[in-house]
Amino acid sequence: QAQLVESGGGLAQPGGSLRLSCALSGTIFSISSMGWYRQAPGKERELVAVITSSGYTNYGDSVKGRFTISRDNVKNTAYLQMNSLKSEDTAVYYCNTLYSDYSVTWDAWGQGTLVTVSS
């Protein structure tokens, strides 16, 4: 099974920006989609953004207009640019990907990276 590694979390001030990265490495035949979900304390995990292999994107309502997801198909990496951050964006952000090796389709999750928005 391929490995999914996230990076870029940390502390930001309200109104600030952060950029998350998610890289998939290992035996990969194709990647159908890559995306980000988040889970705040006491809340359910929710969709932040997803991008398909064809470039189609979908965003959660709370981040539309502020966050942008992009993808480098050569590097098998997805990026989440987060602007105009709010305190309610504080959460653990998880990368998710649907990919195939040469025999199996996998639904893989990263270990999570903490984003804290606070002054």
C-alpha positions in Angstrom: 0.0 0.0 0.0 1.3 3.5 -0.9 2.1 6.0 1.8 0.2 9.3 2.2 2.2 12.1 4.0 0.8 15.5 5.0 2.7 18.6 5.9 2.1 22.3 6.4 -0.1 22.6 9.4 0.6 24.9 12.3 -0.5 28.2 13.9 -1.9 31.1 12.0 -3.6 34.3 13.0 -7.1 35.1 12.0 -7.0 36.5 8.5 -3.8 34.7 7.8 -2.8 31.9 5.4 -1.5 28.4 5.5 -0.7 25.9 2.8 -1.1 22.2 3.3 0.6 19.5 1.2 -0.3 15.8 0.8 2.0 13.5 -1.1 1.3 9.9 -2.2 4.2 7.7 -2.8 4.8 4.0 -3.5 3.2 1.7 -6.0 0.6 3.8 -7.8 -1.2 3.1 -11.1 -3.7 5.9 -11.0 -5.2 8.4 -8.6 -8.9 9.1 -8.9 -9.2 11.9 -6.4 -7.3 13.7 -3.6 -8.9 15.8 -0.9 -9.0 17.2 2.5 -11.3 16.7 5.4 -11.2 18.2 8.8 -12.4 17.4 12.3 -12.7 19.9 15.1 -13.0 18.9 18.7 -16.4 17.6 19.5 -17.5 17.7 15.8 -17.8 15.2 13.0 -15.3 15.0 10.2 -16.4 17.2 7.3 -15.3 17.8 3.7 -13.0 20.7 3.1 -12.1 20.2 -0.6 -11.6 17.5 -3.2 -10.0 17.4 -6.6 -10.4 14.7 -9.2 -7.9 13.5 -11.8 -9.6 15.6 -14.4 -9.4 18.7 -12.3 -13.0 18.9 -11.0 -13.1 20.5 -7.6 -15.7 20.5 -4.8 -15.6 22.6 -1.6 -17.3 22.6 1.7 -19.7 25.5 2.1 -17.7 27.0 5.0 -14.5 27.3 3.0 -15.7 28.4 -0.5 -14.0 31.5 -1.7 -11.2 31.2 0.9 -9.6 27.8 0.3 -8.2 26.5 -3.0 -7.2 22.9 -3.7 -4.8 22.1 -6.5 -2.9 19.0 -7.6 0.4 18.1 -9.2 -0.2 14.9 -11.1 3.5 14.3 -11.7 4.4 14.5 -8.0 1.2 12.8 -6.9 0.7 15.7 -4.5 -2.3 17.8 -3.6 -2.2 21.2 -2.0 -4.7 23.2 0.0 -4.1 26.9 0.1 -6.0 28.4 3.0 -6.6 32.1 3.0 -8.6 34.4 5.3 -8.4 31.9 8.0 -11.0 32.1 10.9 -10.9 30.6 14.3 -13.5 28.1 13.3 -11.1 26.7 10.8 -9.1 25.2 13.7 -9.2 21.5 13.3 -7.1 18.4 12.4 -6.9 18.3 8.7 -6.8 14.8 7.0 -5.8 14.1 3.5 -7.7 11.4 1.6 -7.1 9.8 -1.7 -8.8 7.2 -3.9 -6.1 5.5 -5.9 -5.2 2.2 -7.6 -2.1 0.1 -7.7 -2.0 -2.5 -10.4 -4.5 -4.8 -8.7 -6.5 -3.0 -5.9 -8.3 0.3 -5.4 -7.5 1.9 -2.1 -9.2 4.6 0.0 -6.3 6.0 2.0 -6.1 8.5 4.8 -3.2 10.6 6.1 -2.2 10.8 9.7 -3.7 14.3 10.1 -2.1 17.7 10.6 -3.3 20.2 13.2 -4.2 23.7 12.0 -4.8 26.3 14.8 -6.1 29.7 14.0 -5.7 32.0 17.0 -4.4 35.5 17.9 
